[in-house]
Amino acid sequence: MANSLAVTFQNKVLLPGLFFRAARIFLLVLVIIMPWEAVTAAREIAMALAAAFLALDLSFSKQRTFRPGPLFWPLVLYALAAAMSLIWAVDFAYSLRELRAEVLKGLVIFYTGFHFLENEDNARQLWSTFLVGLAIMVVAGIVMFFMDGGSLTTHAVRAGSLHNGYGSLSTYLVTVWPFLFLAPRVVKAPKPWVTWPVFFGLTLFLVFMTYSRSAWLAITALSCLGLFLLSKKRLRAALIMVIGFFLVVAVLFTLPGSRHGESWDALFEEPGQVGGTTGDLLTLWHFSYEQMKQRPFQGIGLGRHSFSKSFPEFRRTHQPLLWHAHNMFVDLALQTGVQGLAAILLIFAVLVWCLWPNSPPAKGNWLSCFSMAGFLSVVGYAMRNLTDDFFCDDSSLMFWLVAGLALAARQARQKYKRATFE
């Protein structure tokens, strides 16, 4: 009897720790392989096991329980709007698959991240893993770009690294850039005066080689915003950062490969004659707006391919790349109605409200810096997707994971502050 009680006691004490360590292994692996192409099965297994072991940890632990968090109701509204889109879906089976693949998986990975990060050790491990994953993508991306015949003067070949294309790669780089940007404040690197300039330079070099102008803008804006938030005199810093942003953008858009067939002189006088990528986007967004006006509350069904299925005439008369609205928010409005758009805007608003750093995080404060990195990542992700829609697949999973981790870091920081003052 005594032995039985001892075994039961040991199980209750030891199992949560074992489950958490198992979840940590799979989550850290997931962070690294998330953007890799052709590893879908490994990514799914890592995500499922990380979530399952963390759920077991919560079940056996007396100190830890499920927390709905500040995004619970916005996420419920978003899930309901996505589910309601099935009523009017142009392809019910396709949209149902997208609901499972994008919405449900997004919720799982968000709450996995939200319940994983609880202290500075977790933040340190995750941050280091983000940097390792980024380093792998940067080195592979630069090598593969030149092996594929890439040029620094034309965008005929664009860097894709281990990802499935330049668009997904540029989205990944924007999402994880804040963790590199703030790394010098918390990570003790060997020979930092060499390590950080080289790491920064190679990463920005790869961003340039994607020839994704929205990624250029997002990285520039995030860097300026980050410097503003790190400044103690924010009013003066804001003026300097705004001037700096426009100067950098002016330089970027004079570089080789920055013009994709546009005639910028016609942008304000005859927008329809701009041509190039920008002209295509203006045409696409105008068409999407007209469709939304006709039935604002009736979506065409979740999933980017619903656009092609709903508007075959537009697809037939325009270039092949215009197969969806090329704007995350416009796409969601078309797919789920304005109620879906309102839900996703509410999600971003809550994230910005919760993660906004009221003061510069102290050097060495992993939780505060992690929360700020999450804030910048959320803003950058939204900016990157204003001219395309990568709110899907591994790009959206990375967004949900970072959002969950950042909110968890914020709550852990607040918990630590309360414990300090008590």
Secondary structure as UniProt FT lines:
FT   HELIX           2..33
FT   TURN            34..35
FT   TURN            37..38
FT   HELIX           40..60
FT   TURN            70..71
FT   HELIX           72..84
FT   HELIX           85..87
FT   HELIX           92..98
FT   HELIX           99..104
FT   HELIX           105..116
FT   HELIX           120..147
FT   TURN            148..149
FT   TURN            161..164
FT   HELIX           166..181
FT   HELIX           183..186
FT   HELIX           192..209
FT   TURN            210..211
FT   HELIX           213..230
FT   HELIX           234..252
FT   TURN            253..254
FT   TURN            256..257
FT   HELIX           264..266
FT   TURN            267..269
FT   HELIX           271..273
FT   HELIX           276..294
FT   TURN            296..297
FT   TURN            304..305
FT   HELIX           306..310
FT   HELIX           312..317
FT   TURN            320..321
FT   HELIX           328..355
FT   TURN            363..364
FT   HELIX           366..384
FT   TURN            385..386
FT   HELIX           393..421
//
